[in-house]
Amino acid sequence: MSCEILKDRIQKVLFSADVLHARIRELGREIARDYGTAHTAKARPPILVCVLHGAMIFMSDLMREIPIELEYDFICVSSYQDGTSPGAVRLIKDLDRPIEGRDVLIVEDIIDTGYTLHYLKRTLAARNPASLNFCTLIDKVIRREIPVDIDYVGFVLNQDEFIVGYGMDYAELYRNLPYIGVLKEDYL
């Protein structure tokens, strides 16, 4: 299915490709400013950790907008489904490298309830990184169930609409849209 066909399933576009890329450029500058001054010749560069699968596109674009040395890794977590308690998160894929003594920036596509971020913070802080910060493209504050601190936010979303595109999905579909839009009710 082409993106043109998928476009018919979108109720409205919230963030166009141009708007996304402009904001990601700004985030990249902020991150470079903050991490570039902390990096010394003897220290290892920061590690960006992509939370799979949704943040892959965002992190790929974000990395290219951070003009300092950096490394990256991937982690995958999943919330339990089918009647289990909300907030039950399990690790699917762990990091490939140690983070002890390293500056770590977790990169997420969307933060809503806060359970995944809370789990990642608790799990990764136990590995003694030098610093542990969080970056999200979308902060969906209206769905927050537990308080979380986010260091870098692309956009705040105050409405409770189901969004897809730019890595975000519904049933693993729509990740390939170059923008973020609201999915029509008929396709949920």
C-alpha positions in Angstrom: 0.0 0.0 0.0 1.4 3.4 -0.9 1.4 6.3 1.4 -1.1 8.0 -0.9 -3.6 5.2 -0.3 -2.9 5.3 3.5 -3.5 9.1 3.4 -7.2 8.4 2.9 -7.3 6.7 6.3 -6.1 9.8 8.1 -8.6 12.2 9.6 -6.2 15.1 9.8 -2.5 15.8 9.8 -1.2 17.1 13.1 2.4 17.6 12.2 3.6 17.7 8.6 7.0 16.4 7.5 8.3 19.9 7.3 7.2 20.8 10.8 8.6 17.5 12.2 12.0 18.1 10.6 12.2 21.7 11.8 11.5 20.7 15.4 13.9 17.8 15.2 16.6 20.2 14.0 15.9 22.4 17.0 16.1 19.3 19.4 19.4 18.3 17.8 20.9 21.7 18.6 19.6 21.6 22.2 21.0 18.1 22.7 24.4 19.0 21.1 24.6 22.1 23.3 23.9 20.1 26.4 26.0 17.0 25.7 28.8 18.7 23.7 29.9 20.7 26.7 29.9 17.7 29.0 32.1 15.6 26.6 35.8 15.7 27.1 38.6 14.2 25.1 39.0 11.4 27.7 35.3 10.7 28.1 33.2 8.5 25.8 30.6 10.2 23.8 26.9 10.0 24.8 24.8 7.0 23.9 21.4 7.5 22.3 19.1 4.6 23.1 16.3 4.1 20.6 13.2 2.5 22.1 12.1 0.1 19.4 10.1 0.0 17.2 8.3 3.4 17.2 11.3 5.7 17.8 13.4 4.3 15.0 12.5 6.9 12.4 12.6 9.8 14.9 16.0 8.7 16.2 17.4 8.2 12.8 16.5 11.8 11.8 17.5 13.2 15.3 21.0 11.7 15.2 21.7 13.4 11.9 20.9 16.8 13.6 23.2 16.3 16.5 26.6 17.6 15.3 28.8 15.9 18.0 30.3 12.5 18.5 27.7 10.0 19.7 27.0 6.3 19.8 23.7 4.5 19.7 22.0 1.3 20.8 18.5 -0.2 20.8 16.2 -1.5 23.5 12.7 -3.0 23.1 10.0 -3.2 25.8 6.4 -4.2 25.6 3.4 -3.5 27.8 1.4 -6.6 28.7 -2.0 -6.8 26.9 -5.2 -8.8 27.3 -6.5 -7.9 30.7 -3.2 -7.7 32.6 -2.7 -4.7 34.9 -1.7 -1.4 33.2 1.9 -0.6 33.7 3.2 -4.1 33.5 6.2 -3.7 31.1 8.6 -6.4 30.0 12.0 -6.3 28.3 12.0 -7.8 24.8 15.5 -6.7 23.7 18.2 -5.4 26.0 21.1 -3.1 25.2 24.1 -4.5 23.5 26.7 -2.5 25.4 27.2 -1.5 29.0 26.2 2.0 30.0 28.0 2.3 33.4 29.7 5.7 33.6 28.2 6.8 30.3 25.9 9.7 29.4 22.7 8.0 28.1 19.8 9.7 26.3 16.7 7.5 25.8 14.8 8.4 22.6 11.1 7.6 22.5 8.4 8.3 19.9 5.6 9.0 22.3 5.1 9.1 26.0 1.6 8.8 27.2 0.8 6.9 30.5 4.4 7.1 31.6 4.7 3.4 32.6 7.3 2.6 29.9 9.4 5.6 30.7 9.2 4.8 34.5 10.3 1.2 33.8 13.2 2.3 31.6 14.4 4.9 34.2 14.3 2.3 37.0 16.0 -0.4 35.0 18.7 1.6 33.3 19.5 3.8 36.4 20.4 0.6 38.2 23.3 0.2 35.7 24.9 3.3 37.0 25.1 5.6 33.9 26.9 9.0 34.5 23.6 10.6 33.4 20.2 9.3 32.2 17.9 11.7 30.2 14.9 11.3 28.1 13.8 12.7 24.7 10.4 12.2 23.1 8.9 13.4 19.9 5.4 13.5 21.4 4.4 14.0 25.0 0.8 13.0 25.2 0.2 14.5 28.6 -3.6 13.9 28.7 -3.0 10.2 29.1 -0.4 10.4 31.9 -1.0 8.1 34.8 2.3 8.4 36.6 4.5 11.5 36.7 7.6 11.4 34.6 10.4 13.9 33.8 11.2 14.4 30.2 14.3 16.4 29.3 13.6 17.0 25.6 10.1 17.2 24.1 9.3 17.7 20.4 5.6 18.4 20.8 3.0 18.3 23.6 -0.3 16.7 22.6 -3.2 17.7 24.8 -6.0 15.8 22.9 -6.6 12.1 23.3 -6.6 11.1 19.6 -5.1 8.0 18.1 -2.1 9.2 16.2 0.0 7.3 13.6 2.9 8.0 11.2 6.5 8.8 11.5 7.2 5.5 13.3 4.0 5.4 15.3 1.6 2.6 14.5 -1.8 1.0 14.8 -1.4 -2.8 14.7 2.1 -2.3 13.2 0.6 -0.3 10.3 1.1 3.4 9.3 4.7 3.7 10.6 5.8 4.7 7.1 3.8 7.9 6.8 6.1 10.9 6.6 3.9 12.9 8.9 1.9 12.4 12.1 -1.8 12.3 11.7 -5.0 11.2 13.5 -6.3 7.8 12.3 -10.0 7.7 11.3 -12.2 5.8 13.7 -13.2 3.3 10.9 -9.6 2.0 10.8 -9.2 1.4 14.6 
